[in-house]
């Protein structure tokens, strides 16, 4: 199984890379933490263009992301609502978030 990460800094670049990844990957990892600007609308658009299962990864500011923790968690929740196959969590950094989802099942 091949997973291709999308590590683009702009939405335009991400869409180009997603198109390429759709041709080669079994799974696409959408690295939201690499984008200079990200919001709910852009997340939805990027996910719509992915024709493969998607892992959404959004590391925190301590890993170089540009957004606040609350916005990051909001967008990870939206990724789940929008149908992402997986979200990637840093277990130690995101304990409360992780527990929220494991207890809600």
C-alpha atoms as a printed R data frame, in Angstrom:
    type eleno elety resid chain resno       x      y       z
1   ATOM     1    CA   UNK     A     1   0.000  0.000   0.000
2   ATOM     2    CA   UNK     A     2   1.351  3.417  -0.973
3   ATOM     3    CA   UNK     A     3   0.506  6.574   0.975
4   ATOM     4    CA   UNK     A     4   1.488  9.882  -0.584
5   ATOM     5    CA   UNK     A     5   1.625 12.950   1.665
6   ATOM     6    CA   UNK     A     6   0.432 16.301   0.351
7   ATOM     7    CA   UNK     A     7   2.825 18.835   1.868
8   ATOM     8    CA   UNK     A     8   2.036 21.857  -0.275
9   ATOM     9    CA   UNK     A     9   2.099 25.375   1.163
10  ATOM    10    CA   UNK     A    10  -0.789 26.734  -0.929
11  ATOM    11    CA   UNK     A    11  -4.218 25.470  -1.903
12  ATOM    12    CA   UNK     A    12  -3.341 25.689  -5.592
13  ATOM    13    CA   UNK     A    13  -0.245 23.541  -5.136
14  ATOM    14    CA   UNK     A    14  -2.166 21.083  -2.964
15  ATOM    15    CA   UNK     A    15  -4.816 20.578  -5.651
16  ATOM    16    CA   UNK     A    16  -2.118 19.867  -8.252
17  ATOM    17    CA   UNK     A    17  -0.404 17.409  -5.912
18  ATOM    18    CA   UNK     A    18  -3.703 15.704  -5.035
19  ATOM    19    CA   UNK     A    19  -4.400 15.165  -8.727
20  ATOM    20    CA   UNK     A    20  -0.998 13.478  -9.119
21  ATOM    21    CA   UNK     A    21  -1.449 11.436  -5.938
22  ATOM    22    CA   UNK     A    22  -4.854 10.186  -7.107
23  ATOM    23    CA   UNK     A    23  -3.056  8.481 -10.005
24  ATOM    24    CA   UNK     A    24  -0.412  6.662  -7.926
25  ATOM    25    CA   UNK     A    25  -1.446  6.373  -4.270
26  ATOM    26    CA   UNK     A    26  -3.588  3.898  -2.414
27  ATOM    27    CA   UNK     A    27  -4.002  6.455   0.384
28  ATOM    28    CA   UNK     A    28  -3.488 10.226   0.475
29  ATOM    29    CA   UNK     A    29  -2.145 11.932   3.586
30  ATOM    30    CA   UNK     A    30  -3.375 15.504   3.663
31  ATOM    31    CA   UNK     A    31  -0.860 17.485   5.770
32  ATOM    32    CA   UNK     A    32  -2.869 20.547   6.746
33  ATOM    33    CA   UNK     A    33  -0.019 21.767   8.947
34  ATOM    34    CA   UNK     A    34   2.065 22.527   5.847
35  ATOM    35    CA   UNK     A    35  -0.532 24.915   4.387
36  ATOM    36    CA   UNK     A    36   0.105 28.619   4.991
37  ATOM    37    CA   UNK     A    37  -3.643 29.238   5.247
38  ATOM    38    CA   UNK     A    38  -6.302 26.649   5.994
39  ATOM    39    CA   UNK     A    39  -9.978 26.887   6.897
40  ATOM    40    CA   UNK     A    40 -13.119 24.754   6.856
41  ATOM    41    CA   UNK     A    41 -14.008 25.627   3.275
42  ATOM    42    CA   UNK     A    42 -10.543 24.781   1.957
43  ATOM    43    CA   UNK     A    43 -10.501 21.521   3.898
44  ATOM    44    CA   UNK     A    44 -13.794 20.513   2.287
45  ATOM    45    CA   UNK     A    45 -12.519 21.414  -1.178
46  ATOM    46    CA   UNK     A    46  -9.287 19.450  -0.756
47  ATOM    47    CA   UNK     A    47 -11.107 16.383   0.532
48  ATOM    48    CA   UNK     A    48 -13.547 16.522  -2.395
49  ATOM    49    CA   UNK     A    49 -10.638 16.283  -4.834
50  ATOM    50    CA   UNK     A    50  -9.166 13.195  -3.178
51  ATOM    51    CA   UNK     A    51 -10.310 10.023  -4.939
52  ATOM    52    CA   UNK     A    52  -8.533  7.766  -2.450
53  ATOM    53    CA   UNK     A    53  -8.974  7.238   1.295
54  ATOM    54    CA   UNK     A    54  -7.510 10.199   3.168
55  ATOM    55    CA   UNK     A    55  -5.487 10.510   6.349
56  ATOM    56    CA   UNK     A    56  -5.733 14.060   7.668
57  ATOM    57    CA   UNK     A    57  -2.692 15.128   9.658
58  ATOM    58    CA   UNK     A    58  -2.502 18.488  11.384
59  ATOM    59    CA   UNK     A    59   0.402 18.827  13.786
60  ATOM    60    CA   UNK     A    60   0.401 21.611  16.371
61  ATOM    61    CA   UNK     A    61   2.410 24.795  16.623
62  ATOM    62    CA   UNK     A    62   5.147 22.924  18.461
63  ATOM    63    CA   UNK     A    63   5.709 21.094  15.149
64  ATOM    64    CA   UNK     A    64   5.604 24.257  13.021
65  ATOM    65    CA   UNK     A    65   1.896 24.660  12.218
66  ATOM    66    CA   UNK     A    66   0.556 28.201  11.822
67  ATOM    67    CA   UNK     A    67  -2.783 27.886  13.627
68  ATOM    68    CA   UNK     A    68  -3.936 27.852  17.220
69  ATOM    69    CA   UNK     A    69  -4.791 24.582  18.967
70  ATOM    70    CA   UNK     A    70  -8.548 25.275  19.046
71  ATOM    71    CA   UNK     A    71  -8.662 25.910  15.284
72  ATOM    72    CA   UNK     A    72  -6.602 22.790  14.641
73  ATOM    73    CA   UNK     A    73  -8.958 20.619  16.683
74  ATOM    74    CA   UNK     A    74 -11.984 22.201  14.992
75  ATOM    75    CA   UNK     A    75 -10.571 21.321  11.566
76  ATOM    76    CA   UNK     A    76  -9.719 17.759  12.606
77  ATOM    77    CA   UNK     A    77 -13.318 17.318  13.768
78  ATOM    78    CA   UNK     A    78 -14.507 18.725  10.431
79  ATOM    79    CA   UNK     A    79 -12.239 16.280   8.586
80  ATOM    80    CA   UNK     A    80 -14.056 13.438  10.327
81  ATOM    81    CA   UNK     A    81 -17.448 14.963   9.492
82  ATOM    82    CA   UNK     A    82 -16.398 15.404   5.851
83  ATOM    83    CA   UNK     A    83 -15.490 11.739   5.539
84  ATOM    84    CA   UNK     A    84 -11.740 11.483   6.049
85  ATOM    85    CA   UNK     A    85 -10.887  7.812   6.494
86  ATOM    86    CA   UNK     A    86  -8.411  8.601   9.284
87  ATOM    87    CA   UNK     A    87  -7.027 11.459  11.316
88  ATOM    88    CA   UNK     A    88  -3.474 11.326  12.598
89  ATOM    89    CA   UNK     A    89  -3.083 12.370  16.233
90  ATOM    90    CA   UNK     A    90  -0.010 12.864  18.354
91  ATOM    91    CA   UNK     A    91  -1.106 10.748  21.316
92  ATOM    92    CA   UNK     A    92   0.859 12.680  23.933
93  ATOM    93    CA   UNK     A    93   0.021 16.146  22.639
94  ATOM    94    CA   UNK     A    94  -3.616 15.415  21.837
95  ATOM    95    CA   UNK     A    95  -4.650 13.219  24.783
96  ATOM    96    CA   UNK     A    96  -7.936 15.027  25.485
97  ATOM    97    CA   UNK     A    97  -8.887 14.978  21.822
98  ATOM    98    CA   UNK     A    98  -7.910 11.315  21.498
99  ATOM    99    CA   UNK     A    99  -9.939 10.378  24.563
100 ATOM   100    CA   UNK     A   100 -12.942 12.329  23.291
101 ATOM   101    CA   UNK     A   101 -13.076 10.211  20.154
102 ATOM   102    CA   UNK     A   102 -12.245  6.860  21.705
103 ATOM   103    CA   UNK     A   103 -14.956  7.337  24.346
104 ATOM   104    CA   UNK     A   104 -17.545  8.496  21.801
105 ATOM   105    CA   UNK     A   105 -17.509  5.160  19.945
